[in-house]
């Protein structure tokens, strides 16, 4: 069941009616039942995995405030969540990598297991980690077993995000409106329609133009160039469409979920792109990976390593494959270079007052903003080839597109 399917529409209609007709105390049970149906639609046995994670997270969260060594308990809880994610999502990837190395070394081959990952396991795991950390920090009291289950299994966001924040979710669950709010219903309906249009009309149409990328050998370079930009727009409208639907559905029930996509392709540099592309994931990676590694507090070299490590985690979170890691490192390198460039400009402004005044007056308006946006957009577009394709195919597309662009430039100049 996807967010853009008729079964989902039927589930939403029934759940919405039951939610608003039920007394407040019964509504979490309504949401949990709907989430269980949604989760079990593809593979019912995966409900056992979800239930196990719910009980684990609830029990650890409830014990953190009274534990003798809460930090160790937090570490143990996060380790178990990450281990669950790794077993179901990355076992095949890790064994397959080992099998490839064994084959090259002439060693006996390894059987690669085919393990079906539970629905939305990546989003559930990250929500669980966030819940445990924020409970440890005391920002919000831990929830009951029922509240924790509703938070982790919340069906509007479990497959495509955004990654929910426990404090805000707990507030909406406990203190949400007693009766339907017409403004919320209108806004939620509008976001659902907008998301369906982005996904079914725009993204699915652009996907047709991107099909040649899946087998790039022998394709005309112009076809590959068109396919690259088509995929760039397609992945935005696909992700943003599902995010719109999730945000709209959540609002129908009185939940306010953070915005995930805020015109990322119109940003002037790669840092601004990541602040507005899958913003809930960027926030999570920053708070729970980049900053714990040391953030930007330990010099340029360490900051660069922390950035690369954080973005490698982001890439691997998206999918179990080395090309996802390469995509993350590609963006990590872009963020490092952007930071160094910004530092160089700041140093120049500090030494040269005339440049500082010019920079302050001009800002990033006009030609400067356009140049930055164009450069960032193309950097991201080329990066999507690493996301979509195996490394050798991505490099082939890069080579063909670059060759085509060079020949076109020569003809234009000549």
N, C-alpha and C positions, 0 to 999 in steps of 0.2 A: 504494500500500500504506500503510495507516494502522496505528497501534499497536493499534487495536481491530478488527482484521480477521483472517480465517482464513489468508490468505497469510502474514501476519506471524507468526501462531502456528506455522505450519509451518516458516518460516524460523528462528524462535527454537528450536524443538525440535531441528532438524538442527544448528544452530550450537552449541547447548548440549552436545549429545552429542559433537560433534567437538572442541569446546574442552577438555572434561575428559578425553577419551581421547587427546588429543595431548600430546606432550612440551612442556615449557614454552617451548622455543625456537620451536616451530611455532605456538603459540597466537596471536601477533600476526597471522600470515598467515591463520589461520582467521577472526579478527575482521575483517580487512581484506576478505576474500572475501565474508563475509556482508554487510558494509556496502556493498560494491560492488553486490551483488545488490539490496539494499534501495534504494539510490540510483538504480540504473538501471531499476527497475521502471516508473516513470512515463515517463521520457524518457532513453533510454540515452546520447544525445549529451552530456547534461549531465555525464557522467562526465569528459569532457574538461576542462570548467571546474573541476570538483573537483580533478582531477589537477594542473591548472595551478596552482591555489592551494596545493596541498600542496607541490609542488616549490618555488614561490616562497617560502613561509613557511619551509620547511626550509633552503633555501639562505641566505636572509637571517639566520635564527636562528643557523645554524652559523658565519656570518661576523662576527657582532656582537662577539664577544670578541677578535677579532684585527684588526678593521678599523681603519684610521687615524683615521677619523671615524665612530665607531659611531652617534652621534646622527643624523647625516645619513642613514646607511644605514637606521636605524630609521624615520625619517620617510619615506624613499622606499618602504620595505616597507609601512608602514601606508597610504600614499597609493595604492599599487597595489591593496591589498586593498579599500579604500573605493571606489576607482574601479570595480573589478569589481562590487561590490555596487550601486553607483549605476547602472551601465550596464544591468544585468539587472533591477533592481527599480524604478528611478526614472526611466528614460528616458521611458517612456510618460507618467508623471505630469508631468514637466517640459515635455515637448513639448506635452502637452494643455493645460497652464496657459498656455504661450506662444500656443497656437492660440486659446484663449479670449480672451486679451488682443488678439491680432491681429484677431479677429472684431469685438470691441467698437470697435476703432479703424478698422474698415473696410479693413483690410489683407488681402492674400491669405491664405487658410487654409493651415495646415500639415498634412501627413499625419501622423497619430499612429501610431507603430509599435506593433505587438502583439508584445511580447517576453515569452516564457515564462521566468519566473525559475526557476533551478535549485532543487531541493528543499532547504529549510532554509538558503538562502543567507545569511539574516540571522544565524542561529546560527553557521554556519561562519565568517562574517566576524568576528564578535565573539570567537569562540574563537581565531581567527588573530591578531587584534590583541592579545588577552591573552597569547598565547604569545610574540609578539615582544617585548612590553614586559617581561614577566617574564624572558625570556632576556637582554634588554639589562641589566636590573637585576641579573642574576646570582643570582636567588633559586633557580633550578633550572637545571642544565646543559641545553643543547639536546638534543633527541632525535635519533635516527637518522632517515633518510628513512622507514623502516617505522613507527617509533613516531609520527612526526609525522602520517603518513597515518592511522593508527589513531585518533589523538586527534581529528583534524578530521572524519573520516568516521564516527565511532563511532555505529552505527545506532540504539541505544536512545534517544539524545538529540538526533539531528541535526535532527529536525523540530519538537520542542516543548520542548527544553531538559530540565533546567536547563543553563545555560551552565557548562561544566566548567572547573575550575581545573587548569592544566597541572601544577603541582607534585604535587598529590594524585593526579591521573590517572597521571602517570609513575611514582609510587611503587607504585600498585596494579598497573600493567602490568608493572613490573620485579620486584616483590617480593610479588605476590599469592600466595594459598595454592596449594600444589602439588596438593591434593586438594579435592573439594567439601566445603564446610563446611555441616553440616546446619542450623545456625542461620541462615546466610546464605540457604540455599535456602528455608527456611520463611519467613523475613522477606520475601524477594523475592517468593515466591508470594503471600503475604498482601497485599503492596502492589499486585501486579498485579490481584488479585481486587477489592480496594478501588477501584482506579482504574477498572476496567471497570464496576463498579457506579455510580460517580460519573458516568462518561461516558454509558453506554448506558441506565441506568435513570433517573437523576435529571436530568442535563443535557438529554438528548434529549426527556424528557417536558416539562420546563420550556420548551423551545424552541417547543413548540406554542402555549403561552400568549403567547409573545413575537412570534408571527407578525404580529399587527395593527400592530406598530410599523413594519414594512417599508413600509406604505402608510398613514400615520396620518391623512391627510385624510378627514374625514367620520366618523371613528370616535368612539364614545362616550368621553368623558374617563375614565370609570371603567375601561373596557377598556384605555385607554392606561396608566393608573396600574398596573393589574394587570400589563400587559405589561412596564412598566419594571422593576418589582420581580422579575418572573419572569426577565427577561433578566439582571438583576443577579446572581441566584442561578445562572442557567444558565451564565454565562460563568465564574463561579468553579468550579463543578463540572466544567465542560468542561476548563478549563486545569489545575485541580488533578488531575483524573482522568488526563489524559495525563501529567502530571508524576509521579504515583504509579506509573503503568505503567513509565515510563522509569527511575525510581529502582529499582523492583523488578526489572526486567530486568537493569539494570546490576549489582545485587547478586547475581543468579544467577551471574554471571561473576567475582564477587569485587571489583567496583568499587564504591566508596562515593561517591555523588554527593550534593552538598549539597541540603538541603531547599529547596523553592521556595515552598511555600504553607503558612503556619503560622497558621491561623485569622485571616486578615486582617480579616474583617468584625467581629471582636470587639475591635478595637483602639480606644483612647480618643481618638486624634487622627490626622490625616492622615500625620504623620511615622511613627508606629508602623505605620500601614497599609502604607506603602511599604517599610518594613523587613521586612514579612512577606508582601507580595504580589509574586510573581515575584522573590523575594529575590536570585537570581543576577543578574538584569538590573539591579536596583537597585544591587547592589554594583558591577557593571561601570560603570554610568553615573556613580556616585559617584567611583570610582577613576580612570576614564579620560576623563571629560568634565568633571564638576563641579570636582574638585580641580585639574586642569591649567588650567582657566579662572581659577583663583584661589580657589575654594572660598568659605569664609566669612572670609577673612583680610583683606579690603580694605574693610571698612565695610558698612553696611546696604544702601546702594543697589547697590553692586557685587555683594554677596551675592545680592540679589534678582534682578539681571540674570543672574548665573551660574545660579541655580536655574531661572529661566524658560528659559534656553538649554538646560540639561541636560534638562529635561522635554520641551522641544520635540523634541530629538533622540530621546528615548524614544518620544514619540508617533509620529514619522516612522519609527522603526525598526519599529513595529508594522504600518504599512501606508503605501502611497503615496497620500496624499490629504490635502487641507487640513483635513478634519475630524479626522484623526489628530493633526495639528499643534495644532489647537484643543483637542483633548482633553488633550494634553500641557501646553499653556499653562494650561489650566483647573486642572490639578493643581499646576502650578508656582505659580500664584497662591495656591492653597490652602496650599501649603507655606510660601510667603512670609508670608502672614497668620498662620499658626500659629506661625512663628518669632517674629514681632513680638509676638504675644499672649503667648508664653512669656517674652520679654524684658521685657514690661511687668509681668507678674506677678513676675518675679524682682526687678525694680526696686522694686516695691511691698513685697515681702518684706524687701528690704534697708533700707527706710526705716521700716517699721512692724513692730516686733517681735511685736506681738500677732497680726498676720496671718501672719507667718512661722511662729509656733508652731501656729496653727490649720491652716495648710497642711501642716505637717510631720506633725501628728497625723492629719488627715483623709486626706491623700494623694488618691488617686483611687478610693477605695472607695465602695461604696453608690451613692447618688444621683448623685454627681459622675461616677463611672465610667460609670453607665448613660446619663447625659445626653451625655457625650463620645462614647460609642460610638454612640448613636442619631444624633447630629449628623454624625459621620464617615460612618456607613453611608449616610445620605441624601445627603450631599455626593457620595459615590462613585457612588451609584445615578443621580443626575441626570447625573453626568459620563459614564456609560456611553452615554447617548444621543448624545453627540458622537462616541464611538468607533464606534457602530453606524451612524449615519445621516448623510446630508449635512447641512450646517449649517442650511439652512432647515427641514428636517424635524425636526431636533433642537430647534430653537427653537420650532417649532410644538408639539411634545410638551411641552416645558417650560411653555409658555403654557397649554395645556389642562389639564395636571396641576395647575398652580398655581391656576388658576381653580376647578377642582373642589375642591381643598383649602380654598380660601377660602370657597366656598359651604357646604361641609360644616361648617367651623368656625363660620360665622354661625348655621347651623341648630342646632348643638349648644349654642352659647352662648344663643341665643334660646329 
